[in-house]
Amino acid sequence: QVQLVESGGGLVQAGGSLGLSCAASRNIASFTTMAWYRQAPGKQRELVAIVSTGGGTNYADSVKGRFTISRDNAENTVFLQMNSLKPEDTAVYYCSATQHAPFVRTFWGQGTQVTVSS
């Protein structure tokens, strides 16, 4: 088990920046991937960015060049730096941690609201 606690959400004007943090209750080095998802009202949850144990990253096309995901295994924290925010980035942002051994399992945080005003 692991508890994930997101922080850093809030209200920002379009073009602004926000940084999200996800603090884990235990060592995240054992999780193959850490990721950020988001869910806007009336829409399905979607993957925003993912980072592997080795540091490899991948992003949704809609955020490439604007968002940066990183992980600090020593601090058991994952970050999402969001720049050039757009109103369509408004959503609840969730942190996730996925283990692949001894079986595949994903843990979720409770989410943090990000609102971008036009």
N, C-alpha and C positions, 0 to 999 in steps of 0.2 A: 504494500500500500504506500501511497505517497499523496500528500496534500499539495496542491498547487494554488498559489494566491497571486492573482494579478493586481497590478496597481499602475497608476499613471494616466488613466483615462480622464476625459473631461471635455470641455467645450472649447473649440478653437475656430478661428475664422479660416475661410478658404485661403490656401497658400501658406498657412502656418505649419508648425511642427509639434509633434507630441512624441514622447518616449514611453513605451510600456515596459514593465518588468513583470517577470513571473518567478516567484520564489518557491522553491521546492523544499519539502520537509526532510528530504534525504538526498543522498548523493545522486546526481543526475547522470553520472558517467555510465551507469548501467543501462540507460535508456538509449536505444538505437537512434531514435529521432525525437527531437523536440520541435513543436510547431505552434504557429498562431493560426487560428481560424477566426472567421467573423460571421455574424448572422444579422442581417438587416430585417426590419419588420416585414413580414409577409414573404420572406425569401428563405431558401435553404441555407444551412451553414456551409461555408465555402473555405477552402484552404487559402491562406494568404501567403504564408512563408514557412519553410521547413529547413531545419539544420540537422545534419547527421553528427554522430559522435566524432567523426574525423574533421568536421568543420565544413563539409560540403553543404551548399545551400541551393534552394530552388524557390521561385516566386511565381505567384499568379501573374499573368500577363498585365493585369490591370494595375499592379503596383510596382512592376519592374522599373528600376531607376529612381524610385521614390522611397521605397521602404528597405530597411536593412535589418536582417535577423542575425543575432549572435548569441553564443552561449558561453558562460563562464562556469566550467565544471567545478572550480575551486570554491566558488561562491554559491553553487547550486542555483544559478539564476539564468534565465533566458530573457533576452531583450528584443524589442522591436522598435527601431527608430523610424518614425514616419515623417517624411518631409513633403512639401508641396501638397498638402492635404486638399481633398476635393469633397464637396457635399456628398457625393456617392460613396465616400469612405465611411460615412456614418453607419455605425453598427455596434453590436456588442462583440467585443473581441475576447476570444477564449484561448487559453494556453493549453497545450496537450503534451503528454509524454507517452511514448510508445516503447514497450519492451518487446523483444522477440524471443527471449528465452527465460524460463523453460517453455513458455507459450506466448502467443501474441496477445497483448493486452494494452489498452490505451486508457490513460487517466486524464481527467479534465478538471480545469479550474472552474470557478463560478462565473467568471466573465467580468469585464469592465467596459463601461459605456464610453464610446467615442462619438462625439457629435461635432460635425463640421458645418458651420453656418456659411451661407453664401453672401 
